[in-house]
Amino acid sequence: MATDKQIAANRANAAKSSGSTSPLGEAIVSRNAVGHNLLAKSVVLRSECPARFKTFVESFYAEHKPVTPTESALVETMATARWRLIRTFNFEAASIDHEYALDSGSAGLTTPTRATLAYRRASDAGRSVELMNRAEARLQHQFNGAFDRLMRLKAVPE
């Protein structure tokens, strides 16, 4: 899930936008809310805030101003990949924090040492950290691929 700081940064970037200027772009933007709600139903977990997700996606739309269905799809791919990537970061942190809290036997150790041992236990327990790291790489690849494709599409003169 996006942090308040990330959402604020996205809003600041979006504020620089002048919005869509073509009739096609304005028609697409007018349908964004419906699309964002449908997207949220398939991406947002019960423990996450749909309104935050909607704001997050809208900030990507405002920044990139898609004007075709393909550009919109790429922007949505970027936003959902980034949302899920942030979720993966949060899952990893929660997993390590959980192991840290369970370990009362290392109270005499320094915080970095305890955190390192907690990371090791989280990594060893069911390969969850390894799987999260693979998911992180895959999601970052999805984001980068969609971003690169969007930039290539926008660079083509109309």
C-alpha positions as CSV (number, residue, x, y, z in Angstrom):
1,M,0.0,0.0,0.0
2,A,1.3,3.5,-0.8
3,T,2.5,5.5,2.1
4,D,1.2,9.0,2.9
5,K,4.5,10.4,1.7
6,Q,4.3,8.6,-1.6
7,I,0.7,9.7,-2.1
8,A,1.7,13.3,-1.3
9,A,4.5,13.2,-3.8
10,N,2.2,11.8,-6.5
11,R,-0.4,14.5,-5.8
12,A,2.4,17.2,-6.0
13,N,3.4,15.8,-9.4
14,A,-0.3,15.6,-10.5
15,A,-0.8,19.2,-9.5
16,K,1.7,20.2,-12.2
17,S,-0.6,18.7,-14.8
18,S,-2.9,20.8,-17.0
19,G,-5.1,17.8,-17.8
20,S,-6.2,16.4,-21.1
21,T,-6.5,18.9,-23.9
22,S,-7.8,16.8,-26.8
23,P,-11.5,15.7,-27.2
24,L,-10.4,12.1,-27.2
25,G,-8.3,12.6,-24.0
26,E,-11.2,14.3,-22.3
27,A,-13.6,11.5,-23.2
28,I,-11.2,8.9,-21.8
29,V,-10.6,10.9,-18.6
30,S,-14.4,11.2,-18.1
31,R,-14.5,7.4,-17.8
32,N,-11.6,7.0,-15.4
33,A,-13.7,6.8,-12.2
34,V,-15.6,3.7,-13.5
35,G,-12.4,2.1,-14.6
36,H,-10.6,2.8,-11.3
37,N,-13.4,1.3,-9.3
38,L,-13.3,-1.9,-11.4
39,L,-9.6,-2.0,-11.1
40,A,-9.7,-1.5,-7.4
41,K,-12.0,-4.5,-6.9
42,S,-9.4,-6.8,-8.5
43,V,-6.2,-5.2,-6.9
44,V,-7.0,-3.9,-3.5
45,L,-7.0,-6.3,-0.5
46,R,-9.6,-6.0,2.3
47,S,-6.8,-4.7,4.5
48,E,-6.1,-1.8,2.1
49,C,-8.0,1.4,1.4
50,P,-9.8,1.6,-2.0
51,A,-9.9,5.4,-1.8
52,R,-6.1,5.5,-1.4
53,F,-5.7,3.2,-4.4
54,K,-8.1,5.3,-6.5
55,T,-6.0,8.4,-5.6
56,F,-2.8,6.5,-6.4
57,V,-4.1,5.5,-9.8
58,E,-5.4,9.0,-10.6
59,S,-2.0,10.4,-9.8
60,F,-0.5,8.2,-12.5
61,Y,-3.3,9.3,-14.9
62,A,-2.6,12.9,-14.1
63,E,1.1,12.6,-14.6
64,H,1.0,10.6,-17.9
65,K,-2.2,11.9,-19.4
66,P,-3.1,8.8,-21.5
67,V,-5.2,9.6,-24.6
68,T,-5.7,6.1,-26.1
69,P,-7.0,2.9,-24.6
70,T,-3.5,1.4,-25.0
71,E,-1.9,4.3,-23.1
72,S,-4.5,3.9,-20.4
73,A,-3.8,0.2,-20.1
74,L,-0.1,0.9,-19.7
75,V,-0.7,3.5,-17.1
76,E,-2.9,1.1,-15.2
77,T,-0.2,-1.6,-15.4
78,M,2.3,0.8,-14.0
79,A,0.0,1.9,-11.2
80,T,-1.0,-1.6,-10.2
81,A,2.5,-3.0,-10.4
82,R,3.7,-0.1,-8.2
83,W,0.9,-0.6,-5.7
84,R,1.6,-4.3,-5.5
85,L,5.4,-3.6,-5.2
86,I,4.8,-1.4,-2.2
87,R,2.5,-4.1,-0.8
88,T,5.4,-6.6,-1.1
89,F,7.7,-4.2,0.7
90,N,5.2,-3.9,3.5
91,F,4.8,-7.7,3.7
92,E,8.5,-8.2,3.9
93,A,8.8,-5.6,6.7
94,A,5.9,-7.1,8.6
95,S,7.4,-10.6,8.3
96,I,10.8,-9.4,9.7
97,D,9.1,-7.3,12.4
98,H,7.1,-10.3,13.4
99,E,10.2,-12.4,13.8
100,Y,11.9,-9.6,15.7
101,A,9.0,-9.3,18.2
102,L,9.0,-13.1,18.7
103,D,12.7,-13.2,19.7
104,S,12.9,-12.3,23.4
105,G,16.0,-14.4,23.9
106,S,18.3,-11.9,22.2
107,A,17.4,-8.9,24.3
108,G,21.1,-8.2,25.1
109,L,22.0,-7.9,21.4
110,T,22.2,-4.6,19.5
111,T,19.2,-3.6,17.4
112,P,20.9,-4.2,14.1
113,T,22.0,-7.7,15.2
114,R,18.5,-8.6,16.4
115,A,17.1,-7.3,13.1
116,T,19.6,-9.3,11.1
117,L,18.7,-12.5,13.0
118,A,15.0,-11.7,12.5
119,Y,15.6,-11.3,8.8
120,R,17.5,-14.6,8.7
121,R,14.6,-16.4,10.5
122,A,12.0,-14.8,8.2
123,S,14.1,-15.9,5.2
124,D,14.5,-19.4,6.5
125,A,10.8,-19.9,7.5
126,G,9.0,-21.2,4.5
127,R,10.9,-19.2,1.9
128,S,8.5,-16.3,2.2
129,V,11.1,-13.6,1.9
130,E,12.7,-15.3,-1.1
131,L,9.2,-15.4,-2.8
132,M,8.6,-11.8,-1.9
133,N,12.0,-10.8,-3.5
134,R,11.1,-12.7,-6.7
135,A,7.7,-11.0,-6.7
136,E,9.4,-7.6,-6.2
137,A,11.7,-8.2,-9.2
138,R,8.7,-9.3,-11.4
139,L,6.6,-6.3,-10.4
140,Q,9.5,-3.9,-11.0
141,H,10.0,-5.5,-14.4
142,Q,6.3,-5.0,-15.2
143,F,6.4,-1.4,-14.1
144,N,9.5,-0.7,-16.1
145,G,8.2,-2.5,-19.2
146,A,4.9,-0.6,-19.2
147,F,6.7,2.7,-18.6
148,D,9.2,2.2,-21.4
149,R,6.4,1.2,-23.8
150,L,4.3,4.2,-22.8
151,M,7.3,6.6,-23.4
152,R,7.9,5.0,-26.8
153,L,4.2,5.5,-27.7
154,K,4.2,9.1,-26.6
155,A,7.4,9.8,-28.5
156,V,5.8,8.9,-31.8
157,P,4.5,12.0,-33.6
158,E,0.7,12.0,-34.1
